[in-house]
């Protein structure tokens, strides 16, 4: 049996979309996001998939998450397909499995920087400590626990190309757009 999705799809998807936009517009801010459980994903990651994926979306699943049950849930509720890293719109999994495939993910081109993948990194914890963040959407500076600060600093240096990241933990979500400068602490 396929795990449920949202119970009130229009309202919950709108709230999830707003939370994702808020997190991306304010790097380092951690927002609460409601999503279904029992999918094999955190509620926050499940909400992102339900809200952002559709039939035109290619998803790369980390081996730790790549199960028939999760594939069936994603396909049933979104229509999204699965792909190799090179064709991914979203890459989904823990940092240990996403980090090695970063060079293979689409990072955009100078003329089309929006043609890049967005990793959704499942984290064991998420806090406003760690790496110092500066840039658009941040008044002075912010802090965010990142799994590998140097990798994110290098990503920001590739601007306007690069990747925009979501980090999820339980029902919490944070984002790190490619415009954010990351200072390793």
C-alpha positions as YAML, in Angstrom:
chain: A
units: angstrom
residues:
- id: 1
  name: UNK
  ca: [0.00, 0.00, 0.00]
- id: 2
  name: UNK
  ca: [1.24, 3.48, -0.87]
- id: 3
  name: UNK
  ca: [1.83, 5.85, 2.06]
- id: 4
  name: UNK
  ca: [-0.49, 8.84, 2.12]
- id: 5
  name: UNK
  ca: [0.40, 12.28, 0.87]
- id: 6
  name: UNK
  ca: [-1.07, 15.51, 2.20]
- id: 7
  name: UNK
  ca: [-4.49, 15.20, 3.84]
- id: 8
  name: UNK
  ca: [-5.60, 18.64, 2.57]
- id: 9
  name: UNK
  ca: [-3.49, 18.95, -0.57]
- id: 10
  name: UNK
  ca: [-4.23, 22.53, -1.69]
- id: 11
  name: UNK
  ca: [-3.62, 24.08, 1.73]
- id: 12
  name: UNK
  ca: [-0.72, 21.89, 2.79]
- id: 13
  name: UNK
  ca: [1.05, 22.21, -0.58]
- id: 14
  name: UNK
  ca: [0.63, 26.00, -0.44]
- id: 15
  name: UNK
  ca: [2.09, 26.08, 3.09]
- id: 16
  name: UNK
  ca: [4.97, 23.83, 2.06]
- id: 17
  name: UNK
  ca: [5.69, 25.96, -1.01]
- id: 18
  name: UNK
  ca: [5.67, 29.11, 1.13]
- id: 19
  name: UNK
  ca: [8.02, 27.46, 3.65]
- id: 20
  name: UNK
  ca: [10.41, 26.43, 0.86]
- id: 21
  name: UNK
  ca: [10.38, 29.96, -0.59]
- id: 22
  name: UNK
  ca: [10.90, 31.49, 2.86]
- id: 23
  name: UNK
  ca: [13.86, 29.21, 3.56]
- id: 24
  name: UNK
  ca: [15.44, 29.90, 0.17]
- id: 25
  name: UNK
  ca: [14.90, 33.68, 0.50]
- id: 26
  name: UNK
  ca: [16.46, 33.73, 3.99]
- id: 27
  name: UNK
  ca: [19.49, 31.44, 3.96]
- id: 28
  name: UNK
  ca: [20.23, 30.03, 7.38]
- id: 29
  name: UNK
  ca: [16.67, 30.37, 8.62]
- id: 30
  name: UNK
  ca: [15.14, 27.11, 9.78]
- id: 31
  name: UNK
  ca: [11.42, 26.78, 9.10]
- id: 32
  name: UNK
  ca: [8.86, 24.23, 10.19]
- id: 33
  name: UNK
  ca: [7.17, 22.34, 7.39]
- id: 34
  name: UNK
  ca: [4.41, 19.75, 7.70]
- id: 35
  name: UNK
  ca: [4.58, 16.64, 5.60]
- id: 36
  name: UNK
  ca: [3.53, 13.03, 5.59]
- id: 37
  name: UNK
  ca: [5.38, 10.35, 7.53]
- id: 38
  name: UNK
  ca: [5.86, 6.70, 6.71]
- id: 39
  name: UNK
  ca: [7.34, 7.37, 3.29]
- id: 40
  name: UNK
  ca: [10.99, 6.63, 4.01]
- id: 41
  name: UNK
  ca: [11.72, 10.36, 3.96]
- id: 42
  name: UNK
  ca: [11.60, 12.97, 6.69]
- id: 43
  name: UNK
  ca: [8.25, 14.82, 6.71]
- id: 44
  name: UNK
  ca: [10.05, 17.95, 5.44]
- id: 45
  name: UNK
  ca: [11.67, 16.13, 2.50]
- id: 46
  name: UNK
  ca: [8.38, 14.39, 1.67]
- id: 47
  name: UNK
  ca: [6.60, 17.77, 1.66]
- id: 48
  name: UNK
  ca: [9.23, 19.23, -0.69]
- id: 49
  name: UNK
  ca: [8.89, 16.31, -3.10]
- id: 50
  name: UNK
  ca: [5.10, 16.53, -3.09]
- id: 51
  name: UNK
  ca: [5.20, 20.29, -3.62]
- id: 52
  name: UNK
  ca: [8.04, 20.70, -6.13]
- id: 53
  name: UNK
  ca: [8.09, 17.51, -8.22]
- id: 54
  name: UNK
  ca: [5.87, 16.73, -11.18]
- id: 55
  name: UNK
  ca: [5.91, 14.69, -14.39]
- id: 56
  name: UNK
  ca: [8.71, 16.78, -15.86]
- id: 57
  name: UNK
  ca: [10.97, 16.25, -12.85]
- id: 58
  name: UNK
  ca: [13.90, 13.85, -12.82]
- id: 59
  name: UNK
  ca: [14.83, 12.63, -9.36]
- id: 60
  name: UNK
  ca: [18.06, 10.94, -8.35]
- id: 61
  name: UNK
  ca: [17.61, 8.87, -5.20]
- id: 62
  name: UNK
  ca: [20.59, 8.03, -3.01]
- id: 63
  name: UNK
  ca: [21.09, 4.27, -2.67]
- id: 64
  name: UNK
  ca: [20.05, 4.43, 1.02]
- id: 65
  name: UNK
  ca: [16.62, 5.72, -0.05]
- id: 66
  name: UNK
  ca: [16.21, 3.93, -3.36]
- id: 67
  name: UNK
  ca: [13.51, 1.40, -2.51]
- id: 68
  name: UNK
  ca: [10.54, 0.19, -4.53]
- id: 69
  name: UNK
  ca: [8.24, 1.62, -1.86]
- id: 70
  name: UNK
  ca: [9.66, 5.15, -2.06]
- id: 71
  name: UNK
  ca: [9.84, 5.05, -5.86]
- id: 72
  name: UNK
  ca: [6.22, 3.96, -5.99]
- id: 73
  name: UNK
  ca: [5.14, 6.66, -3.52]
- id: 74
  name: UNK
  ca: [6.90, 9.43, -5.49]
- id: 75
  name: UNK
  ca: [5.59, 8.19, -8.85]
- id: 76
  name: UNK
  ca: [2.03, 7.73, -7.57]
- id: 77
  name: UNK
  ca: [1.78, 11.16, -5.93]
- id: 78
  name: UNK
  ca: [3.84, 13.32, -8.31]
- id: 79
  name: UNK
  ca: [4.34, 11.47, -11.60]
- id: 80
  name: UNK
  ca: [8.08, 12.27, -11.40]
- id: 81
  name: UNK
  ca: [10.58, 9.90, -12.96]
- id: 82
  name: UNK
  ca: [13.98, 8.71, -11.81]
- id: 83
  name: UNK
  ca: [17.28, 9.44, -13.46]
- id: 84
  name: UNK
  ca: [21.05, 9.36, -13.23]
- id: 85
  name: UNK
  ca: [22.68, 12.38, -11.54]
- id: 86
  name: UNK
  ca: [23.35, 14.05, -14.91]
- id: 87
  name: UNK
  ca: [19.62, 14.35, -15.62]
- id: 88
  name: UNK
  ca: [18.42, 15.20, -12.13]
- id: 89
  name: UNK
  ca: [16.22, 18.12, -11.24]
- id: 90
  name: UNK
  ca: [16.39, 17.00, -7.61]
- id: 91
  name: UNK
  ca: [18.92, 14.76, -5.84]
- id: 92
  name: UNK
  ca: [17.58, 13.29, -2.64]
- id: 93
  name: UNK
  ca: [19.48, 11.60, 0.18]
- id: 94
  name: UNK
  ca: [22.00, 11.96, 3.00]
- id: 95
  name: UNK
  ca: [25.08, 14.11, 2.45]
- id: 96
  name: UNK
  ca: [27.40, 11.08, 2.45]
- id: 97
  name: UNK
  ca: [25.68, 9.85, -0.71]
- id: 98
  name: UNK
  ca: [25.00, 13.19, -2.38]
- id: 99
  name: UNK
  ca: [28.50, 14.65, -1.96]
- id: 100
  name: UNK
  ca: [30.22, 12.14, -4.31]
- id: 101
  name: UNK
  ca: [27.77, 12.83, -7.15]
- id: 102
  name: UNK
  ca: [27.89, 16.67, -6.92]
- id: 103
  name: UNK
  ca: [30.22, 17.00, -9.95]
- id: 104
  name: UNK
  ca: [27.74, 14.98, -12.00]
- id: 105
  name: UNK
  ca: [24.68, 17.08, -11.16]
- id: 106
  name: UNK
  ca: [23.64, 19.79, -13.62]
- id: 107
  name: UNK
  ca: [25.03, 23.11, -12.34]
- id: 108
  name: UNK
  ca: [23.60, 25.33, -15.06]
- id: 109
  name: UNK
  ca: [25.44, 27.25, -17.74]
- id: 110
  name: UNK
  ca: [26.37, 30.95, -17.74]
- id: 111
  name: UNK
  ca: [23.52, 31.69, -20.16]
- id: 112
  name: UNK
  ca: [21.06, 29.39, -18.33]
- id: 113
  name: UNK
  ca: [22.10, 29.14, -14.67]
- id: 114
  name: UNK
  ca: [18.57, 28.04, -13.75]
- id: 115
  name: UNK
  ca: [19.12, 24.70, -15.46]
- id: 116
  name: UNK
  ca: [20.67, 23.19, -12.38]
- id: 117
  name: UNK
  ca: [19.76, 20.48, -9.92]
- id: 118
  name: UNK
  ca: [18.59, 21.09, -6.38]
- id: 119
  name: UNK
  ca: [19.86, 18.60, -3.81]
- id: 120
  name: UNK
  ca: [17.54, 17.84, -0.88]
- id: 121
  name: UNK
  ca: [19.92, 16.72, 1.84]
- id: 122
  name: UNK
  ca: [18.47, 14.63, 4.66]
- id: 123
  name: UNK
  ca: [20.33, 15.57, 7.87]
- id: 124
  name: UNK
  ca: [20.51, 14.02, 11.34]
- id: 125
  name: UNK
  ca: [20.40, 17.49, 12.87]
- id: 126
  name: UNK
  ca: [19.79, 21.05, 11.73]
- id: 127
  name: UNK
  ca: [20.76, 24.08, 13.77]
- id: 128
  name: UNK
  ca: [21.73, 27.71, 13.44]
- id: 129
  name: UNK
  ca: [25.33, 27.03, 14.43]
- id: 130
  name: UNK
  ca: [28.40, 26.29, 12.38]
- id: 131
  name: UNK
  ca: [29.28, 27.94, 9.07]
- id: 132
  name: UNK
  ca: [28.86, 31.70, 8.78]
- id: 133
  name: UNK
  ca: [26.64, 32.77, 5.89]
- id: 134
  name: UNK
  ca: [26.49, 36.14, 4.15]
- id: 135
  name: UNK
  ca: [24.83, 37.41, 1.00]
- id: 136
  name: UNK
  ca: [21.38, 38.18, -0.39]
- id: 137
  name: UNK
  ca: [18.55, 37.61, 2.08]
- id: 138
  name: UNK
  ca: [20.82, 37.88, 5.12]
- id: 139
  name: UNK
  ca: [20.96, 41.15, 7.05]
- id: 140
  name: UNK
  ca: [24.49, 40.85, 8.49]
- id: 141
  name: UNK
  ca: [25.28, 37.16, 8.79]
- id: 142
  name: UNK
  ca: [23.60, 33.91, 9.70]
- id: 143
  name: UNK
  ca: [24.81, 30.52, 10.81]
- id: 144
  name: UNK
  ca: [23.81, 27.07, 9.69]
- id: 145
  name: UNK
  ca: [25.07, 23.60, 10.50]
- id: 146
  name: UNK
  ca: [26.36, 22.35, 7.15]
- id: 147
  name: UNK
  ca: [27.68, 18.86, 6.53]
- id: 148
  name: UNK
  ca: [30.74, 20.11, 4.59]
- id: 149
  name: UNK
  ca: [31.37, 23.87, 4.63]
- id: 150
  name: UNK
  ca: [34.23, 23.86, 2.04]
- id: 151
  name: UNK
  ca: [32.00, 22.15, -0.56]
- id: 152
  name: UNK
  ca: [29.35, 24.85, -0.13]
- id: 153
  name: UNK
  ca: [31.95, 27.63, -0.27]
- id: 154
  name: UNK
  ca: [33.20, 26.20, -3.58]
- id: 155
  name: UNK
  ca: [29.63, 25.99, -4.87]
- id: 156
  name: UNK
  ca: [29.07, 29.70, -4.11]
- id: 157
  name: UNK
  ca: [32.31, 30.57, -5.91]
- id: 158
  name: UNK
  ca: [30.85, 29.11, -9.14]
- id: 159
  name: UNK
  ca: [28.03, 31.69, -9.20]
- id: 160
  name: UNK
  ca: [26.00, 32.33, -11.41]
- id: 161
  name: UNK
  ca: [26.21, 28.57, -11.92]
- id: 162
  name: UNK
  ca: [26.01, 26.12, -9.07]
- id: 163
  name: UNK
  ca: [23.44, 24.32, -7.00]
- id: 164
  name: UNK
  ca: [20.74, 25.51, -4.60]
- id: 165
  name: UNK
  ca: [20.39, 23.21, -1.58]
- id: 166
  name: UNK
  ca: [17.61, 22.26, 0.80]
- id: 167
  name: UNK
  ca: [18.43, 20.62, 4.14]
- id: 168
  name: UNK
  ca: [15.76, 18.64, 5.96]
- id: 169
  name: UNK
  ca: [15.56, 17.10, 9.41]
- id: 170
  name: UNK
  ca: [12.25, 15.78, 10.68]
- id: 171
  name: UNK
  ca: [9.74, 18.58, 10.09]
- id: 172
  name: UNK
  ca: [12.41, 21.27, 9.72]
- id: 173
  name: UNK
  ca: [13.85, 22.80, 6.58]
- id: 174
  name: UNK
  ca: [16.66, 25.21, 5.71]
- id: 175
  name: UNK
  ca: [18.06, 26.29, 2.36]
- id: 176
  name: UNK
  ca: [21.34, 27.45, 0.93]
- id: 177
  name: UNK
  ca: [21.11, 29.15, -2.47]
- id: 178
  name: UNK
  ca: [24.21, 29.44, -4.65]
- id: 179
  name: UNK
  ca: [24.28, 33.21, -3.99]
- id: 180
  name: UNK
  ca: [25.18, 32.65, -0.33]
- id: 181
  name: UNK
  ca: [28.80, 33.00, 0.66]
- id: 182
  name: UNK
  ca: [29.93, 30.36, 3.13]
- id: 183
  name: UNK
  ca: [32.71, 31.07, 5.59]
- id: 184
  name: UNK
  ca: [34.26, 27.95, 7.03]
- id: 185
  name: UNK
  ca: [34.39, 28.16, 10.84]
...
